Amino acid sequence: MLTAAVKDPATVPRFLVAAASEKLIMKRTKEVIPATVTRKLPVSASASSVIENLECRRLLAASFDLGVNVNNGSSDVMNKGIPVLKSLGAKSVRIWFSPDFNKKSFEGPLQRAVDYGNAGFDVMLILNPSGGKVTNAESVKSWFQWATGNSSLKNAVDRWQIGNEIDHKNYWNGSFSQYVSNFLKPASEVLKSKGEAVVSASVSWNPQDVKELVNLGILNYVDYVGYHPYANGVSAVKTRVAEVKNIVAGRKPLVASEWNVRGLENNKAAWAQAVKDVFPTIRDNFAINYYFGLLNTTATNAGPGGIMNSNGSKTAFYSSLAAGMNGGGGVGTIDVPDSGNTPSGIPSVAKLSVYSADTGEKIIDSLGASGSVIDLAKLGSRNLLFVATTASGTSSVKFVLNGSSSTDNSAAYELDNKAVYAGTHTLTATPYASDNAAGTKGSTRTYKFTVKNSPSTGTVTNPPATGQPTVTKFALFNADTNKTVAGYESIDAGESLDLAKIGTSNLAIVAYTSGDADSVKFKFNGSTVIESIAPYAVFGDGPSGDLYGKKLTTGTYTITGQAFSGTNATGTAGATKAVTFYVKNGSTTGTTPTIPTIPTTSAPKVNSISLLNAATRKIISGYDNISAYRSIKISSLPTKNLIVQYNVAGSTNSVKSTAFGKTIVENDAPYTTNTWNATAGTHTIRGTPYIKDNAAGTAGSTLSLQLKFY
């Protein structure tokens, strides 16, 4: 029983508000969340053609940790840079083009935008007038009508940035007022009519320039406000970011279309360390950010701070950014107090507090500001309550926790009774002016926090650590209770598991890790599974951490596990741990049978396909199990950028895919195609499973089906 003195019901969590008295008996039931299986996740010439790809997946789906400026437009740099970008986890690129808006020609930089888009990257195209000339509004409108009429370019570009550093004469020769009336407004009018996203020009450093642009009305024409947080030293960068956040006040999301640290160009080691130190601030305070740049070169004003050398090797700056990917490197969120800059009627989230859903105890007052680690053992519960403090004008808040979404229409806005498990978690909160996540949308705030569970018998424990990612052991769990099976806290090679003694055949196997592990790749009797959220369970688990079980029958089983420093089996790979064990059911007498070296197998098979949003790598609702002819309306999909996933069974270790004019072989689950920009027509999808990698060994039956897009 909980006693609460309530003054204003709109300012405290609803579970603290007593309906008829100050005493409230709390009754909570565990929420059952549909299962979601997380697997492999799946761009100097003349001034008019320079592609200083300065600062890449669909931004509406989720915040990105990192984008990169591709500061050289050659095909050689692109071919060497794409694998470097993907290994880092950078999913967006910023492509530079300086057109003459009186001419319409499909020049090299535009083709590069298409190339990077086809390679699976989210693309932001920056358009800056050649020579910084003040544009003519009608010429701008005509040019953007032409550009958006090119289907390959329109499909490749996810956001259009209108202008670069307009506080520099090299990029804009006119006034800020001329920029808005002659360039931004006419470009936006065309782009908005085509359903395209618009980013304002960034200023090179001064927050007061952002304030002037806001006062000139840029928020009426853009979806995102651009800014370049350049400064000498880490502290100055953080100060300027805080100033800009205070000025924009959540009315539009922020994009750091270029960023780096100045003043340390003569000391590479100190410079790389400064980049590492400031990255969490950039990452956590901008909806998307673009590091400058890809190629390590002195040919740009930003200096040689690139992540890749000309031969394709990685630099110290690559390592600095890698340390801050996926929430690493600490929390950099800057909380800006309400200073009166948020106009009445604009929804915004000021902070997010965390409570125990069972006791009502406040754990963290402001997530990301006063702490980011939650110890379940000390809390005594896995069930958490998240409460958003909002500004006036907010009528609903949409929460997304580890991919599972929920919307609350009543203040205080809550994400209630969420069971969390050890590992790193991401939560976003987006405020809206109307109920059910409708009406004017405020700025999405992203929170990253770590949950640990101090060692105690029978719990899944995977506290955060640093060093080489390693699978230390496999443990057997009762999937009905989520508890370890006594005597099998570590499954050893050659061990015999007796179902009669265990009491259930519905079992789960969990890999425990040490070091900097963010995912584990399993192979279990020939099938491959990748888990990117703890607990790392070979049969998977739901978003709430409930373990999925498998009915193990008597026989021989082999499990291997390999930990990786990045999600989805990317980044640094640890050593593979392999254990072969035997399952019996009480009837076996005498000694444990000799364990054979060759695991049992079954025929590889493709059962069906699923259609995925290429930006989020999530299955599109209604397209999770396609096994026959299907007619699909393109405009009904959340994106045109699609991926086909082959859903397999048996001992499948590779799939040969022929789809959308390309044939590829995938050796790791999930087995997917490359990103495809949907076009009208009938397309045949063929997937052939094989028992070995590289389409070798026994082949299963080919699944061939047609999809009609219209």
N, C-alpha and C positions, 0 to 999 in steps of 0.2 A: 504494500500500500504506500502511496506517495502523497505527500502533502505539498500543495503549491499555493502561494499567495499570488493571485492574478490581478494585474492592474489593467493592462491593455491586451486583450486576447490576440490582437493582430501582430504583436511583437514578440510573442513567446511560442514555443512549440505547442501544437494543439494537444499533445498528450499530457501537457502540464495543466491544461485548463479543465477544471471540474464543471460539469454541466449543472449540477444542482447544489454542490457544496464544494468546500476547499479540499475535500478528500476524494481521490480518484482511484478506483481499483483498476489496475492495468491488466488487460487480458490481451495476449499476443499469440498469434499463430504464425508458424513458419510459412513463408510464401514459396510456392512451387513455381520455378521459372523454367520455361521450355529450354531444352538442351541446345547448346550451340557449341559445335566442335571447332576449335581454332587450329588451323594447320598452316602450311607454307604460304607465305604472302607472295603471293606471286612474287642537248642539246647544246694586219692593218691594211684595210682597203680604203676606197674613197669614203668620204663622209656619209654618202647616201647608203653605203652597204656595210658599214662597220657593225659587227655583231659583238659588242662588249657584253656578252650575255651575263649581265651584271648579277642579278640576285637570283607543288607540282602534283599533285593529285587534286581531286575535287575538294575545295575548301568547305563546301557546305556539309560534307559528310563528317569531317573531324578536323581538329587542329593538327598541323604538321609540326614535327620537331625541327625540321631543317629543310631549307631550299638552298641552292647554290647558284651564284652568278657564273655563267659560262662565258669567260672573258676572252674567248678566241673562237672564231666561227669556222675553222677548218674542219674538214671531215676527219682528218687524222686525230685532232684533239677530241672530236666527238667520239670516235671509235674507241680511243683509249680511255676517255673520261667516263663513258656510260658504266662500265663495270666498276670503276672507282666510286662513282656516285651511288650505285646500287649497294656496294659492299658497305658503304658508310650509312646507308639507310636514307639518303637524301632523295626525296620523291618529287621535287619540284625544281624547275629551272626558270630563269628570267632571261629572255631573249631580247637583244637590243636592235632596233631598226630606226634609221634616220631618213624617213622618206621626204621627197618633195611632194607635198600634197596636191600639186597641180598635175602630177603625173601618176599613172596607174600601171605599174609593172611588177610582176611577181619576181622579186629579186632574192638573192641568196639567203638573207636572214629569215625571210618568210618560209623558205623551204626548210631551213634548219628548225623552225618552230614545228613544222609538220613532222620532221624526222624525229625530234625528241618526243613528240606526242605519240608517234607510232612505236617508239621504244618503251612506252608505258609511263612516261613522265607527265605530270601535271605541268602546264606551261603558262607562264605570265609573259605576255608580249609588251615590251615598253616601246612606245612610239614617241620619238622626239623629233621635232622639225629640223631638217638639214640646216646646219649653221646657226641654229637657235633663232631662226627668223620668225617674226610674229605672223601667225597664220591668219588666213581669211576664213571666216566661219562657213561660208558656202562651199569653199574648196574642201574643208575638213569634212563636212557632211557628205559630199560627193565621194571622197576617198573612202570613208568608212562604209558607205553603202556598197562600194565596189569590193572592199576587203571582206565584209561579212557575206557577200554573195558568192565567195569562193568556198565551197563546202569543205574541202580538205583543210583549209586554214581555219575556218570557223569551228570545225570539229576538234582541231588540235589545240586551240587557244582556250584556256579556262578563265583567264582574266586579262583585261586590256588596261595597261597603265598609261595614262594620258600625260606624258611629259616626264622629264627627269628632274634634275636639281634646278628648279626655275629661279633660285636665288643666285645662280651663276650665269653670267653673260654668255659663256660657252654653249649653254643649253637653251637659254631664253633671253631674247633681247628686249622684251617688253616688260610691262608692269605686272604685278599680281592680278590686278583687275582685268587687264587685257588677256591674261592666261585664262581666267574663268569665262569671260564673255566670248573670246575668239577661238578658244581651243577646247577647254573642258566641256562647256555646255553643249556646243554643237556635236562633239564626238559622243557625249553621253546620250543625247537625244536619239541618235541613230542606234547606238549599242543597246540601249534599254528597250527600244522597239523590237529588237531582235532577240531579247531575252539574255543578253550577255552581261557579265559582271564587270564593273568599272572600278579602277583604283586611281586615286588622285596622284598627281606628281609629288615626289618627295622633295623636301628641302634638305640641304646637306648637313645641318647641325642645329640651327637655332630654333628652339621651341616657340619663340615669339613669332616666327614666320608662319608656323602652323596656326597659331592663334589668329593672325591676320587673314589667312586663307579661310578659316572657319567663319570669321566675321563677314567675309565676302560671299559666303553661301555655298561653299563646295559640298557641304553635306547634303544639299538638295540633288546633287548630280552623281554621287559615288556610292558604291557599296562598301568600300574600304578606304581608309585614310593612310596614305603613304608617308613614311618618314625614314631618314637615314641617321641612325644614332651614332654618328662619328664623334669621337672625342679623344683627347690625350689622357689615357689611363682609364682603368676600370671604374673608379669612383665617379669620374665625370660622366661616363656613359650612363651609369645608373641614375644619376641626378637628372640628366636630360630626358631619359625615358619616363621617369616619374612626372616631370613637368608636362610632357606631351600627353600622358594618360590623364592628368588633371584637366588639361585644356579640352580634350575630346570628350572626356567624362562618360565613356561608354556609349556615346550616341552612334558610333560606327566602330567596327573592328579595326585594329591597327595592323599595317603591313610594314615590316622593315625591309624595304626593297633592296637595300644594301646595308651591310654593317661590317665593321672591323674595329680594331683598336689602333689609335695613332700614337706617335711619339716614341715608339720602341723599334723603329725600323733598323737601327744599327745593332740591335741585340736580339737575334732570332730566338734564342731560348726564352728570354724574358717576354718577348712578343707572343710566342706560342702559349706561354703560361697565362698571359693576360687574356688571350682569346678563350682559353679553357675556363678562366675565372668568371668571365663576363657572359659566357654562353647561356647559363641558366636564366639570367635576367632577360636576355633577348628571347630565349625560347618560351618563357612562361608569361611574357607580357605582350607578345604579338601573336595575332592569329596565324600568321605565317612569316617566316624570316628568310632572307637570302644572304648567305655569307658571300663576301667578295674575296676570292673568287675561286674558280676551278683551277686554272693554269697558273703555276708559279712563274711570274714574269715581271720584268721591270717596265713593260711597255704601257702600263696604265698608271694613272695618278695614285691608285691605291697602294702601289708598292708590291713587292714579291711576297705576298702572304697566301698564295694559292695552296690548295690541298694536294695538287698533283704536279710532278715535274714533267717536262716535255717527253720523256721516255715512258711515261705512264706510272712511274714509281710514286709512292705516297710520301708526303712531307710531315713535319712535326705538327703542322696545323691540322692535318687529317686526324692525327691522334688526339689533338685538343678537342676537336668537335665530337669525335667518337666517344669521348669520356662523358659528354653531356647529352648523348642521344637517349631517347626513351626514359627521360626523367632522371638520368644520372647526373652527378655533379652538384647535387643539392637543389634546393628550391629557390627560384629566383623571382617568385611572384611579388610584385609591389602593390600593396594595398593603398589606394588613394582615398582619403576621407572625403565625404560629401562637402564640397566647398561652395555649393550653390551654382556650379557650372552645368549640372544636369537640368535641362529645362523640364518644367512640369509636363507630365504626360509621356516622358521618355522612359521606358522600362530599363532597369539596370539592377545587377546584383552587386551589392557592396561587399559582402563576405559570406563565407560558408562555415557554419559551426558543426561540430561533431559531438553526438551524445551516445551514451549507451541506451539502446532501445529497450533494455530490460529494467534498468534502474532509474533512468532519467539523468544520470550523472553526466555533466559536461566534460568531455575529454579534451577537445581543442576548441578554443574560442573562435579562432580565425585560421582555417586551414591554409597552409602555405605561408602564414605569417608567424604563427607562434609554435609551430611544430608540424612534422610530417611523418612521424613514426608512431604506430599504435601497437602496443604489446598486448596481445589477447590474453596471455597468461595472467598479467596483472589486472586486466579489466574484468576477467572472469566470464566473458561472453563474446560470442562472435557477431552478435546482432547490433548493428549500428543504425543510428538515425542522423541524417544530414539535414540541416535547416539553413535555408537561404535568407539572408537579410536583404531586403530590396528597397528601392526608391519608390516614391509615389508614382502612379501610372503603370505599375506592374499588376497584371491580373492572372498570370499563370507563369510557371517555371517548368521547363522541360529538363529533366536530368537524364544523363546517359552514364551508367556505371559499367565499365568493362564491356561496352557494346549493348547492354540491356537498358532500354529507355522507359521512362515513366514521367507523366505530367501531373502536376498538382495545381489546382485552380483556386486554392484558399490559402490566405496568409495565416500563420507563417508557413512558407512553402517548404514541404518536407519530402525527402526520400526516406521512407520508413522501413525499419525491420529488415535490413539487408545483411545477410550472413556473409562475412568476408573471411578469407583464408590467407595464410602467409604468402607474401609476394608483393609485387608492385601493382598498384591500381591507378586507373585514370578515371576521373569523374568530371563531366562538363555540366554546367548550369547555364541555360539560356532563358532570359526573361522575355515575356511577350505582353502586349498591351491588352489582349483579349484572352478569354478562356480557351483551353484546349490547344495551346501553342499557336494561336492565331493572332492576326493584327500585326501592329508594328513590332518588329523583332529587335531586341537590344543586343548588346555585345555578349558573345559567349565567353564565359570564364572557364578555364581549364585548371584542374587541380590534380596533382600527382602525389600520392602518399604511399608509404610502405607499411605493411602489416607484418609483424613478426610474432612468433609464439615461443616464448622461452620454454626450454625442454620440459616436457611432462609426459608421463606414460599415456600412450594411446592417442596422441594428437599428431597431426601433420605439421612438422616443424621444418621450416626452411628460412632461417633468418638471413637478412642481407649480409653479404660479405664481399671481399675484393680478392683479386688474384685469378689464377688460371681456373676457368670453369671446369668442374669435375663432378661426375656422378659417383657418389661415395658408396651407395648401397641401394638395393631394392627391398622394399618392405611389403608384406602381405596385409591387406585390409579386408575386413568384413564390409562389403558394400551396403549392407542393410543398416549398419550402425555408424559407418565412417570411423571405426576404431581399428587399431592394429590388432592382428591375431596374435595372442600370447604365444611366445616361442618362435614367432616368425618375423620379429622386428627387423631381421636382416636375412634375406634368402641367400644361402651359400651355394656354391657350385656343387652339384651332385646331391643336394638335399632332397629328402622325400617329404611331400606334403600329404598328410593323411586327412581326407575329407571327413572321415568318421569322427576323428578327434576335434576337427575344427568346428563341425556342427552346421556348416552351410557350404554350398558350392558356388554361391554368388559372391565372387571375390574380385578384389581390385589390387593392382600392383602399382606402387608409387615409387618414383625415383627421388632419393634425397641428394642434394647437391651442396657443393662448397665453392668458394670463389665467386667470380663475377658471372654467374649463370643467369640467363634470361630466357632460355628455352632448352628443351631436351628432345632429341630425335630418337625414337624407339624403333626397333625391329622386333616383332614378336611372331615367331614361327613363320617368317617370310613377309608379313605385312608391315608397312611403314606408317608411323604416326608421329606428328610433331606437336608438342605441347608448349605454348608460350606463356601460360599463366600458371603459377603454383596453385594447388599441388600438381606436380608433373605426373599424371596418371596415364598408364599405357592404354586403358580403355576409355579415357576421357572423363570429364566432369562438367557439371553445369556451371553457369555464371556465378551461382552462389557457392560453388566449391563442392557440391554434393558429388561423391564419387560414383561413377557408373561401374556396374559389376559385369562379370562374364561368368557363365556357367562352365567351370573347368571340369572336364571329364578325366578319367584315368589315362595316363600316357606321359609322353616326354615333351617338355617345352623348353625353348631357348628364347631368352630375352637379352637384347643389347640396348644400351643407352649411351648417348653421347651428348654432353652439355655444350652449349654455345653461349657466347657473351651477348649476342643479339637475339631479338625475337625471331621466330620462324626459321631457326637453324641457320642464322647468319652471324657474321663477326668471327671472333676467335673460337676455334673448335678445341675442345678438350679431348682427352683420350677416351676410347670406347671401352665401356665395361660390359662384359658378357657373362651370363650365368645360365647354365643348363640345369634343370631340376625335373623331378619326377612327381607325378600326382597319383596317389593310390586311394582306395576307399575301404580300408580296414580289412579287406578280404585277402590282401597280399600277405603271405607268410614268408618267413626266412629273411634273407638279406635283401636290401634294396637292389633292384635290377641294375645291370650295367647301363650307363647312359650312352646311347648311340650318339655319334658325332653329327649325323645328318638329321635335321629336324623334319617332322612330318610336313607334307605340303598338300595343297588342294589346287584344282585347276584355276588359273587366273580368269577373272571375269569383269566386264564393264556392265553394271546393272542399268545405269541411267546417267543423265547429265544434269547439271545445275547451271543456272545463269547467274553470274556474279557482277556486282558493281566494281569496276576496275579500281575505283578510287579507294573504296573501303575494304575490298576483298571479302565482302559479305554477300551471302546469297540474297538475291532480290526476291521479295515476298511473292509467293505464287509460282516461282520458277525453280523449286528445289528438287524436283524429281521428274524430269522430262524423259520419257521413254518412247514416245511416239510423235507423229507429225504435230506440229504446233504452229499456230498463226499468232504473231506478236505485233502489237501496235507500238511503234517506236516512241511516239509522244507520250505513251502511258508509262514508260520506264523512267526511273529517276535520273538516268544518264545515258548517253549514247556510247560511252566507253565501257565495253563489256568484255568479260572473260568467261569461257566455258570450262567447267570443271567436270571431270569424269569420275563418277562414283563407282568404286571397284569393290570386289570381294575376292575371296580365295587368296592364293599366294601370288598376288600381283606385285611386281617390283619395278615395272616400267610400263608406260602406255605410249604407243605411237599414235599421234593425233594428226588428222588431216582436216583442216577447217579454214575457211575464209582465205583460201589460196595459199596456205602455208602448211608444210608438214614438219613436225618437230617430235622429238622423243623426250619424255619427262621421266626421270628416275626416282623422284621423290614425291610422296603424297603431300598435299593433294595434287593430283595430276591435272594440269590446266593448260589452256592455250595461251598465246600471247594476247595482249590487249587488242581489241578490234573496235573501230569506230563504226557503229551500226549504220548500214545503208539499206534502202529498200531492195527487196528481191528475195528469191528462195535460195537458201544456202544448205549444203549437205555437210553434216558433221559425222566424222568417222573416228572411232577410237578402238584400237586393238591392244589388249593387255598381254603382257609377257611375264614369264616366271622369273626372268633375270633382268638385270640392268641393261640399258642400251638396246632394247628390243631384241634380246637374245633368249635362247632356250624355248621352252614350250609356249606357243601362242594360244590365247583363248579366242573365243568367237568375237568377231568385229561387231560393235554396235554402230549401226548406220541409221541416221534419221535426218529428216529435213525440217528446217525452221524457215517459215515465211515471215519476213519483216516488211511492214508496210507503214 
